Amino acid sequence: MAGGTGERMSRSGEVVPKPMVPVLGVPLVERNLAALLRAGVLRVVVVVGAGPAADLVQAWATGRGAGLAAAAEGSLSVLVEPQRMGNAGALALVSPDDPGDAMLLVFADNLTSLDLGAVVERHGESGADLTLAVHTEAFRLPYGVVDRTDDRVTGYREKPSVPVEVGSGVAVVGPRAVAAMRATEPPHGVTDLVRAALDAGLDVRAMPHDAAWVDVNDASCRDRAEALVRADPAAFGDT
């Protein structure tokens, strides 16, 4: 998925669309393509919106991206959304090679060392309709937290960090989950996809992991992404 507008990234001074933001000289979308190819995912569809920003991503996809996929004996195509469909809605427009095949959903503005092949394998082994990669992120609260029992204060913590399990922007989506999403009103984000699958009584699973991960939303996040790659280049396919 490479159709986001990247407003926060633009406000931090970046002039290219988020998928094209370089991390140590390599665009995010290219790093995600490389991760997919390493995982054995050889049919890749890059979803873009309409407009000048999407044109830049599309030019990369039909040029260098397609060449990288072909060199790995795979294929890369571009799907232009006819209208804003949310960050998962375009799944309804992709036709798998076999109607029973699942699709691996990856966001082009995220960077992770997660083994995507392991997520696909876990999905197949579990028989789930939808599998979400999840990890823990710590969020610092802007307030002091009071611990109490009834009206007796037992502690006070100044702006503590609270661990929260979050989605990693990686999901394996089976055909029944796509069908459940199609039956609801668009646009469709991952939240809508999960809700539709649960409402339909489908099997939704989580795959927890502790791999490096960053959502590259602004210049400071890009700095963090570059630090992660420098710290463990092999995990990100850099040699």
N, C-alpha and C positions, 0 to 999 in steps of 0.2 A: 504494500500500500504506500504510494508515493504522491498522494494528492492533497496533502495538507497545505495550508496557506503560509505557515511559518511566520505569523505576526510577531511573536516574541523574539524569534531569531532576527527578524528585520529591525526590531527596536534596539537590538544590541549591536547593530552596525553591519551585519552580514548582508551582502547584496545578492547572493544566489539563493535559490529555493532550498529548503532544509535538506531534501534528499541529496543535493549536490554539494552540501557543506563538506569541505575536505577535513579528514582526520589523518594527520601526518601525510598529507598530500593525496589521499585516496578518498573520493566521495563516499558518503555514508551509504548511498544506494549500491555502490559497487562493492563495498565491504559486505553488505547483506547478500548480494548476489553470490559472492565468493563463498559465504557461509552455507548458502543453499546448495551450491554445486558440491562443496566438500561433503555435505550430508547425503549426497546422491539424489537430490531433487533436480531433475534434468529438464523439466518443463516449467518454465517460469513466466508468469504474467505480471508485468509492471502496470499498476493502475494509477492513472493520472487524471486530474481535473482538466478544465479548459483554461486557456489564457497563456500569457507570455511565460510565466514561471513553469507551467507544465510543458511548454515547448522545449525548454532547456533540458528537462528530464527526458522527454521523448527523444530528443536528438541524441543524448547519451545512450538511451536504450537501444535505438535502432542502429547505432554505430558501434561504439566500443562494447556496450553491454551485450549486444547480439554476438559480437565476435568472441567475447570471453565464453559465452554459453556454448557456441559452436565448437570452440577449442576443447571443451569438456564433453563433446558429443551430446550436447543438450540444445535447447531452443529457448529463445526469449522473445516474447511478443508484448505489445502495448495495448492496453484497454483504456480508452478515453471515456470517462463517465459522461453520460448525456446530460446529467444534472447532479447537484450535490447529493450524494447517497449515504453520507456518514462513513465512518472508518472501517465498516465491514460490509456495507450494502452491495458493493461490487461483486462479492462472492456469488450473488444470485445471477450474475451475467456471465460467469465463467463456466464453460462446459468441460468437465473432466474427460480424460481419454476414455474412461469407463464410467457409466452412471453410478456405480457403486464405490468409486474412488473417493477418498477424503482429500481435502485441500489443506495445505500448510499456510497459515496466515502469518505474515511478518511485516512489521512496520519499518519503513525505510529510514525513519529518523531515530531509531533506537540502535544501540550497539551493544552486543553481548558476546561473551565467550561460550555461551550455552551451546551444547552439542544438539543441533536441531534434529539430527538423525535419531538421537535418543528419545526425543519428544514423540516423533513419529512412531518409533518402536513401542513406547509405552502405550500410546493410543491403540495400536493394533492389538497388543497383548491384553488390554483391559476390555476390549469390545465396546468402548464408550462411543457415544455419538459426538461428543465434543470434549476436547482435552485442552486445558489452559495451563501454560507454564506460569508458575507463581514464585515470588521470592519476597523476602522481608526487607522493607525500607524503614529507616528510623526518621521520624518527623519531630522536629523540635517545636514544642508548644510555645506560644508567645506569652503565656501567663504562668504564674505560680500555681501549683496544684496542691490542694489541701486534702490530707487524708484524715478521716474522722470516723468515729463510731457514735452514732446518734449526734449529740452536740459536743462530744469530747474530741478535741483535735489530737490526733496521734502522730502527725507529721506534716511537714511542709516542704515541697520540692520546687525549687526555682527553675521554671522553664525547662522541664525535663524532656528528654527525647523518648518518644513512644514508638515501639516497633509495630508496624502494620504490614500484613501480608497483602501484596498488590499483584496485579496482573503484569506480566513481563512483555506484553505486546507480541506474544507468540502463541498460536493456537492451532490445533488440528481439528478441522471442521468436517464432519461426516455429512453424507447426503441428507439424512433425516433432519439434522440441525439446520441445514440450508433451507430445506422445505418448510420447517417451522418458522424461520425468519421471513421467508417469502409470504407467508400467510398473515403477516402483521403489516401495519402501515409504515412506509418508509418516511424519512431516511433511517438507516440502521447502523448504529454503532455496535461495538462489542457488547456493551451493556444490554442493548436490545436483543442481540443474538443470544446471549446467555439467558435472558428472561424468557424469550420465546421457547428455547429448548426446555427450560425447566417447566414452563406452563404446559408444554406438550407432553410432559412426563418422560422426557428423554434422559439418557444416562450422561451426566456431565461430571467430568473428573478433573482433578488438579494434579499437576506434576511439580512439586516443590523442588527448588534447586538453589545452590549458593554460588552460581557462576557470576562473574563480573557482568555488570549491566549498567547502562546509563541511557536516559532519555535526553537526546541532544536538542534542547529547546532554546538555548542562548549561548553566547560566547563562553561563559563560565563553564557550562556543561561540555562544550567542545574541549576546553582545556582539560576537564576531568577525563573525557574519552581518550584524549591523546596520552594522558598519564597512564591510563589502564593499559593501552597498547604498548607503551614503552616498558611497562613493568613486566609484561608477559607477552611478547610479540608472537610466540608460537601459538598461543591460545586463540589469537585473532587471525591466524594464517599468514602472519608476516615472518619472513625469514631473513 
